[in-house]
Amino acid sequence: MAECPSLSGCISQGSSKEEAIEKIKGAIEVYTAALAEDGIPVPEDRLDAILVAV
């Protein structure tokens, strides 16, 4: 499972760490595109670390 804490509810998962990372990258792109479409600014990053639990 991968989550982007700066984007509330932006969560994805994969069968491996690499797949979860690739999927969350896609989820972040879709999330930020939806924000832009609605005229909502993208929140600033709140976290400088990545946690991967296997």
PDB file of N, CA, C and O in Angstrom:
ATOM      1  N   MET A   1       0.846  -1.173   0.000  1.00  0.00           N
ATOM      2  CA  MET A   1       0.000   0.000   0.000  1.00  0.00           C
ATOM      3  C   MET A   1       0.888   1.231   0.000  1.00  0.00           C
ATOM      4  O   MET A   1       1.929   1.255   0.656  1.00  0.00           O
ATOM      5  N   ALA A   2       0.479   2.246  -0.731  1.00  0.00           N
ATOM      6  CA  ALA A   2       1.208   3.516  -0.780  1.00  0.00           C
ATOM      7  C   ALA A   2       0.204   4.645  -0.593  1.00  0.00           C
ATOM      8  O   ALA A   2      -0.922   4.586  -1.086  1.00  0.00           O
ATOM      9  N   GLU A   3       0.638   5.674   0.130  1.00  0.00           N
ATOM     10  CA  GLU A   3      -0.235   6.803   0.432  1.00  0.00           C
ATOM     11  C   GLU A   3       0.539   8.096   0.245  1.00  0.00           C
ATOM     12  O   GLU A   3       1.738   8.157   0.518  1.00  0.00           O
ATOM     13  N   CYS A   4      -0.146   9.121  -0.219  1.00  0.00           N
ATOM     14  CA  CYS A   4       0.438  10.454  -0.316  1.00  0.00           C
ATOM     15  C   CYS A   4      -0.209  11.318   0.762  1.00  0.00           C
ATOM     16  O   CYS A   4      -1.302  11.846   0.555  1.00  0.00           O
ATOM     17  N   PRO A   5       0.454  11.468   1.916  1.00  0.00           N
ATOM     18  CA  PRO A   5      -0.149  12.206   3.035  1.00  0.00           C
ATOM     19  C   PRO A   5      -0.522  13.647   2.706  1.00  0.00           C
ATOM     20  O   PRO A   5      -1.444  14.195   3.310  1.00  0.00           O
ATOM     21  N   SER A   6       0.170  14.262   1.767  1.00  0.00           N
ATOM     22  CA  SER A   6      -0.126  15.649   1.407  1.00  0.00           C
ATOM     23  C   SER A   6      -1.435  15.781   0.642  1.00  0.00           C
ATOM     24  O   SER A   6      -2.013  16.865   0.569  1.00  0.00           O
ATOM     25  N   LEU A   7      -1.903  14.662   0.068  1.00  0.00           N
ATOM     26  CA  LEU A   7      -3.153  14.657  -0.696  1.00  0.00           C
ATOM     27  C   LEU A   7      -4.130  13.719   0.004  1.00  0.00           C
ATOM     28  O   LEU A   7      -4.106  12.506  -0.208  1.00  0.00           O
ATOM     29  N   SER A   8      -4.967  14.282   0.817  1.00  0.00           N
ATOM     30  CA  SER A   8      -5.898  13.500   1.633  1.00  0.00           C
ATOM     31  C   SER A   8      -6.670  12.473   0.803  1.00  0.00           C
ATOM     32  O   SER A   8      -7.344  12.821  -0.166  1.00  0.00           O
ATOM     33  N   GLY A   9      -6.561  11.201   1.201  1.00  0.00           N
ATOM     34  CA  GLY A   9      -7.292  10.141   0.534  1.00  0.00           C
ATOM     35  C   GLY A   9      -6.612   9.584  -0.707  1.00  0.00           C
ATOM     36  O   GLY A   9      -7.170   8.707  -1.366  1.00  0.00           O
ATOM     37  N   CYS A  10      -5.420  10.072  -1.044  1.00  0.00           N
ATOM     38  CA  CYS A  10      -4.697   9.584  -2.219  1.00  0.00           C
ATOM     39  C   CYS A  10      -3.896   8.347  -1.809  1.00  0.00           C
ATOM     40  O   CYS A  10      -2.794   8.445  -1.271  1.00  0.00           O
ATOM     41  N   ILE A  11      -4.486   7.184  -2.081  1.00  0.00           N
ATOM     42  CA  ILE A  11      -3.927   5.903  -1.659  1.00  0.00           C
ATOM     43  C   ILE A  11      -3.976   4.940  -2.835  1.00  0.00           C
ATOM     44  O   ILE A  11      -4.904   4.978  -3.642  1.00  0.00           O
ATOM     45  N   SER A  12      -2.970   4.078  -2.926  1.00  0.00           N
ATOM     46  CA  SER A  12      -2.954   3.045  -3.951  1.00  0.00           C
ATOM     47  C   SER A  12      -2.279   1.808  -3.364  1.00  0.00           C
ATOM     48  O   SER A  12      -1.793   1.830  -2.233  1.00  0.00           O
ATOM     49  N   GLN A  13      -2.256   0.745  -4.135  1.00  0.00           N
ATOM     50  CA  GLN A  13      -1.601  -0.476  -3.663  1.00  0.00           C
ATOM     51  C   GLN A  13      -1.098  -1.277  -4.843  1.00  0.00           C
ATOM     52  O   GLN A  13      -1.507  -1.054  -5.983  1.00  0.00           O
ATOM     53  N   GLY A  14      -0.212  -2.208  -4.561  1.00  0.00           N
ATOM     54  CA  GLY A  14       0.321  -3.084  -5.584  1.00  0.00           C
ATOM     55  C   GLY A  14       0.767  -4.388  -4.961  1.00  0.00           C
ATOM     56  O   GLY A  14       0.805  -4.519  -3.738  1.00  0.00           O
ATOM     57  N   SER A  15       1.100  -5.341  -5.793  1.00  0.00           N
ATOM     58  CA  SER A  15       1.521  -6.644  -5.279  1.00  0.00           C
ATOM     59  C   SER A  15       2.992  -6.651  -4.884  1.00  0.00           C
ATOM     60  O   SER A  15       3.477  -7.627  -4.312  1.00  0.00           O
ATOM     61  N   SER A  16       3.711  -5.558  -5.189  1.00  0.00           N
ATOM     62  CA  SER A  16       5.102  -5.407  -4.769  1.00  0.00           C
ATOM     63  C   SER A  16       5.338  -3.941  -4.415  1.00  0.00           C
ATOM     64  O   SER A  16       4.519  -3.077  -4.726  1.00  0.00           O
ATOM     65  N   LYS A  17       6.455  -3.677  -3.771  1.00  0.00           N
ATOM     66  CA  LYS A  17       6.805  -2.302  -3.424  1.00  0.00           C
ATOM     67  C   LYS A  17       6.901  -1.446  -4.690  1.00  0.00           C
ATOM     68  O   LYS A  17       6.379  -0.333  -4.737  1.00  0.00           O
ATOM     69  N   GLU A  18       7.567  -1.973  -5.703  1.00  0.00           N
ATOM     70  CA  GLU A  18       7.746  -1.234  -6.943  1.00  0.00           C
ATOM     71  C   GLU A  18       6.411  -0.921  -7.607  1.00  0.00           C
ATOM     72  O   GLU A  18       6.201   0.190  -8.093  1.00  0.00           O
ATOM     73  N   GLU A  19       5.510  -1.897  -7.627  1.00  0.00           N
ATOM     74  CA  GLU A  19       4.198  -1.682  -8.234  1.00  0.00           C
ATOM     75  C   GLU A  19       3.389  -0.651  -7.452  1.00  0.00           C
ATOM     76  O   GLU A  19       2.719   0.194  -8.044  1.00  0.00           O
ATOM     77  N   ALA A  20       3.452  -0.720  -6.131  1.00  0.00           N
ATOM     78  CA  ALA A  20       2.729   0.256  -5.306  1.00  0.00           C
ATOM     79  C   ALA A  20       3.249   1.671  -5.562  1.00  0.00           C
ATOM     80  O   ALA A  20       2.467   2.619  -5.619  1.00  0.00           O
ATOM     81  N   ILE A  21       4.562   1.813  -5.715  1.00  0.00           N
ATOM     82  CA  ILE A  21       5.144   3.127  -5.977  1.00  0.00           C
ATOM     83  C   ILE A  21       4.704   3.640  -7.343  1.00  0.00           C
ATOM     84  O   ILE A  21       4.341   4.809  -7.472  1.00  0.00           O
ATOM     85  N   GLU A  22       4.730   2.794  -8.353  1.00  0.00           N
ATOM     86  CA  GLU A  22       4.284   3.210  -9.685  1.00  0.00           C
ATOM     87  C   GLU A  22       2.811   3.609  -9.680  1.00  0.00           C
ATOM     88  O   GLU A  22       2.428   4.596 -10.308  1.00  0.00           O
ATOM     89  N   LYS A  23       1.993   2.841  -8.973  1.00  0.00           N
ATOM     90  CA  LYS A  23       0.559   3.141  -8.936  1.00  0.00           C
ATOM     91  C   LYS A  23       0.265   4.430  -8.174  1.00  0.00           C
ATOM     92  O   LYS A  23      -0.634   5.176  -8.563  1.00  0.00           O
ATOM     93  N   ILE A  24       1.006   4.710  -7.094  1.00  0.00           N
ATOM     94  CA  ILE A  24       0.742   5.944  -6.356  1.00  0.00           C
ATOM     95  C   ILE A  24       1.176   7.146  -7.184  1.00  0.00           C
ATOM     96  O   ILE A  24       0.561   8.208  -7.094  1.00  0.00           O
ATOM     97  N   LYS A  25       2.221   6.997  -7.986  1.00  0.00           N
ATOM     98  CA  LYS A  25       2.619   8.087  -8.882  1.00  0.00           C
ATOM     99  C   LYS A  25       1.467   8.427  -9.839  1.00  0.00           C
ATOM    100  O   LYS A  25       1.165   9.599 -10.066  1.00  0.00           O
ATOM    101  N   GLY A  26       0.835   7.399 -10.389  1.00  0.00           N
ATOM    102  CA  GLY A  26      -0.312   7.624 -11.274  1.00  0.00           C
ATOM    103  C   GLY A  26      -1.478   8.252 -10.536  1.00  0.00           C
ATOM    104  O   GLY A  26      -2.152   9.138 -11.061  1.00  0.00           O
ATOM    105  N   ALA A  27      -1.716   7.787  -9.308  1.00  0.00           N
ATOM    106  CA  ALA A  27      -2.813   8.335  -8.508  1.00  0.00           C
ATOM    107  C   ALA A  27      -2.575   9.809  -8.193  1.00  0.00           C
ATOM    108  O   ALA A  27      -3.511  10.609  -8.197  1.00  0.00           O
ATOM    109  N   ILE A  28      -1.327  10.162  -7.923  1.00  0.00           N
ATOM    110  CA  ILE A  28      -0.991  11.559  -7.642  1.00  0.00           C
ATOM    111  C   ILE A  28      -1.243  12.428  -8.874  1.00  0.00           C
ATOM    112  O   ILE A  28      -1.763  13.538  -8.756  1.00  0.00           O
ATOM    113  N   GLU A  29      -0.879  11.931 -10.043  1.00  0.00           N
ATOM    114  CA  GLU A  29      -1.116  12.684 -11.281  1.00  0.00           C
ATOM    115  C   GLU A  29      -2.614  12.927 -11.503  1.00  0.00           C
ATOM    116  O   GLU A  29      -3.026  14.037 -11.842  1.00  0.00           O
ATOM    117  N   VAL A  30      -3.417  11.886 -11.309  1.00  0.00           N
ATOM    118  CA  VAL A  30      -4.868  12.019 -11.500  1.00  0.00           C
ATOM    119  C   VAL A  30      -5.451  12.971 -10.460  1.00  0.00           C
ATOM    120  O   VAL A  30      -6.285  13.814 -10.790  1.00  0.00           O
ATOM    121  N   TYR A  31      -5.025  12.843  -9.225  1.00  0.00           N
ATOM    122  CA  TYR A  31      -5.521  13.674  -8.124  1.00  0.00           C
ATOM    123  C   TYR A  31      -5.219  15.153  -8.392  1.00  0.00           C
ATOM    124  O   TYR A  31      -6.101  16.007  -8.298  1.00  0.00           O
ATOM    125  N   THR A  32      -3.946  15.439  -8.731  1.00  0.00           N
ATOM    126  CA  THR A  32      -3.573  16.838  -8.954  1.00  0.00           C
ATOM    127  C   THR A  32      -4.234  17.407 -10.205  1.00  0.00           C
ATOM    128  O   THR A  32      -4.546  18.597 -10.250  1.00  0.00           O
ATOM    129  N   ALA A  33      -4.450  16.581 -11.214  1.00  0.00           N
ATOM    130  CA  ALA A  33      -5.162  17.048 -12.415  1.00  0.00           C
ATOM    131  C   ALA A  33      -6.598  17.412 -12.068  1.00  0.00           C
ATOM    132  O   ALA A  33      -7.123  18.407 -12.568  1.00  0.00           O
ATOM    133  N   ALA A  34      -7.238  16.618 -11.218  1.00  0.00           N
ATOM    134  CA  ALA A  34      -8.611  16.904 -10.800  1.00  0.00           C
ATOM    135  C   ALA A  34      -8.665  18.202  -9.992  1.00  0.00           C
ATOM    136  O   ALA A  34      -9.594  18.995 -10.150  1.00  0.00           O
ATOM    137  N   LEU A  35      -7.675  18.417  -9.133  1.00  0.00           N
ATOM    138  CA  LEU A  35      -7.627  19.671  -8.375  1.00  0.00           C
ATOM    139  C   LEU A  35      -7.497  20.861  -9.322  1.00  0.00           C
ATOM    140  O   LEU A  35      -8.208  21.857  -9.183  1.00  0.00           O
ATOM    141  N   ALA A  36      -6.585  20.748 -10.282  1.00  0.00           N
ATOM    142  CA  ALA A  36      -6.370  21.835 -11.241  1.00  0.00           C
ATOM    143  C   ALA A  36      -7.634  22.110 -12.038  1.00  0.00           C
ATOM    144  O   ALA A  36      -7.985  23.268 -12.266  1.00  0.00           O
ATOM    145  N   GLU A  37      -8.316  21.062 -12.461  1.00  0.00           N
ATOM    146  CA  GLU A  37      -9.555  21.209 -13.234  1.00  0.00           C
ATOM    147  C   GLU A  37     -10.623  21.960 -12.437  1.00  0.00           C
ATOM    148  O   GLU A  37     -11.409  22.724 -12.998  1.00  0.00           O
ATOM    149  N   ASP A  38     -10.640  21.733 -11.126  1.00  0.00           N
ATOM    150  CA  ASP A  38     -11.618  22.386 -10.260  1.00  0.00           C
ATOM    151  C   ASP A  38     -11.132  23.736  -9.728  1.00  0.00           C
ATOM    152  O   ASP A  38     -11.837  24.395  -8.964  1.00  0.00           O
ATOM    153  N   GLY A  39      -9.925  24.145 -10.135  1.00  0.00           N
ATOM    154  CA  GLY A  39      -9.384  25.425  -9.679  1.00  0.00           C
ATOM    155  C   GLY A  39      -8.926  25.423  -8.236  1.00  0.00           C
ATOM    156  O   GLY A  39      -8.863  26.473  -7.597  1.00  0.00           O
ATOM    157  N   ILE A  40      -8.608  24.257  -7.723  1.00  0.00           N
ATOM    158  CA  ILE A  40      -8.162  24.122  -6.331  1.00  0.00           C
ATOM    159  C   ILE A  40      -6.638  23.979  -6.335  1.00  0.00           C
ATOM    160  O   ILE A  40      -6.107  23.152  -7.076  1.00  0.00           O
ATOM    161  N   PRO A  41      -5.925  24.762  -5.526  1.00  0.00           N
ATOM    162  CA  PRO A  41      -4.468  24.647  -5.505  1.00  0.00           C
ATOM    163  C   PRO A  41      -4.024  23.311  -4.903  1.00  0.00           C
ATOM    164  O   PRO A  41      -4.677  22.767  -4.013  1.00  0.00           O
ATOM    165  N   VAL A  42      -2.916  22.806  -5.399  1.00  0.00           N
ATOM    166  CA  VAL A  42      -2.343  21.563  -4.870  1.00  0.00           C
ATOM    167  C   VAL A  42      -1.703  21.890  -3.526  1.00  0.00           C
ATOM    168  O   VAL A  42      -0.914  22.830  -3.432  1.00  0.00           O
ATOM    169  N   PRO A  43      -2.031  21.122  -2.477  1.00  0.00           N
ATOM    170  CA  PRO A  43      -1.438  21.386  -1.156  1.00  0.00           C
ATOM    171  C   PRO A  43       0.080  21.238  -1.190  1.00  0.00           C
ATOM    172  O   PRO A  43       0.623  20.463  -1.977  1.00  0.00           O
ATOM    173  N   GLU A  44       0.751  21.986  -0.330  1.00  0.00           N
ATOM    174  CA  GLU A  44       2.202  21.865  -0.210  1.00  0.00           C
ATOM    175  C   GLU A  44       2.556  20.536   0.425  1.00  0.00           C
ATOM    176  O   GLU A  44       1.791  19.982   1.215  1.00  0.00           O
ATOM    177  N   ASP A  45       3.742  20.027   0.063  1.00  0.00           N
ATOM    178  CA  ASP A  45       4.236  18.791   0.667  1.00  0.00           C
ATOM    179  C   ASP A  45       4.367  18.966   2.173  1.00  0.00           C
ATOM    180  O   ASP A  45       4.846  19.996   2.647  1.00  0.00           O
ATOM    181  N   ARG A  46       3.943  17.966   2.914  1.00  0.00           N
ATOM    182  CA  ARG A  46       4.047  18.008   4.367  1.00  0.00           C
ATOM    183  C   ARG A  46       5.020  16.978   4.910  1.00  0.00           C
ATOM    184  O   ARG A  46       5.250  16.936   6.118  1.00  0.00           O
ATOM    185  N   LEU A  47       5.595  16.149   4.057  1.00  0.00           N
ATOM    186  CA  LEU A  47       6.392  15.024   4.530  1.00  0.00           C
ATOM    187  C   LEU A  47       7.643  14.875   3.696  1.00  0.00           C
ATOM    188  O   LEU A  47       7.590  14.972   2.470  1.00  0.00           O
ATOM    189  N   ASP A  48       8.766  14.642   4.344  1.00  0.00           N
ATOM    190  CA  ASP A  48      10.037  14.466   3.654  1.00  0.00           C
ATOM    191  C   ASP A  48      10.513  13.015   3.680  1.00  0.00           C
ATOM    192  O   ASP A  48      11.659  12.741   3.322  1.00  0.00           O
ATOM    193  N   ALA A  49       9.673  12.100   4.087  1.00  0.00           N
ATOM    194  CA  ALA A  49      10.064  10.692   4.209  1.00  0.00           C
ATOM    195  C   ALA A  49       9.064   9.813   3.482  1.00  0.00           C
ATOM    196  O   ALA A  49       7.928  10.206   3.217  1.00  0.00           O
ATOM    197  N   ILE A  50       9.518   8.624   3.173  1.00  0.00           N
ATOM    198  CA  ILE A  50       8.622   7.640   2.562  1.00  0.00           C
ATOM    199  C   ILE A  50       8.638   6.394   3.451  1.00  0.00           C
ATOM    200  O   ILE A  50       9.696   5.959   3.905  1.00  0.00           O
ATOM    201  N   LEU A  51       7.484   5.841   3.687  1.00  0.00           N
ATOM    202  CA  LEU A  51       7.348   4.636   4.496  1.00  0.00           C
ATOM    203  C   LEU A  51       6.755   3.554   3.621  1.00  0.00           C
ATOM    204  O   LEU A  51       5.689   3.728   3.030  1.00  0.00           O
ATOM    205  N   VAL A  52       7.446   2.445   3.543  1.00  0.00           N
ATOM    206  CA  VAL A  52       6.934   1.312   2.782  1.00  0.00           C
ATOM    207  C   VAL A  52       6.879   0.138   3.746  1.00  0.00           C
ATOM    208  O   VAL A  52       7.910  -0.314   4.244  1.00  0.00           O
ATOM    209  N   ALA A  53       5.673  -0.355   4.008  1.00  0.00           N
ATOM    210  CA  ALA A  53       5.491  -1.516   4.883  1.00  0.00           C
ATOM    211  C   ALA A  53       5.183  -2.722   4.019  1.00  0.00           C
ATOM    212  O   ALA A  53       4.293  -2.684   3.169  1.00  0.00           O
ATOM    213  N   VAL A  54       5.926  -3.789   4.243  1.00  0.00           N
ATOM    214  CA  VAL A  54       5.739  -5.002   3.451  1.00  0.00           C
ATOM    215  C   VAL A  54       5.242  -6.112   4.357  1.00  0.00           C
ATOM    216  O   VAL A  54       5.015  -7.231   3.896  1.00  0.00           O
TER     217      VAL A  54
END
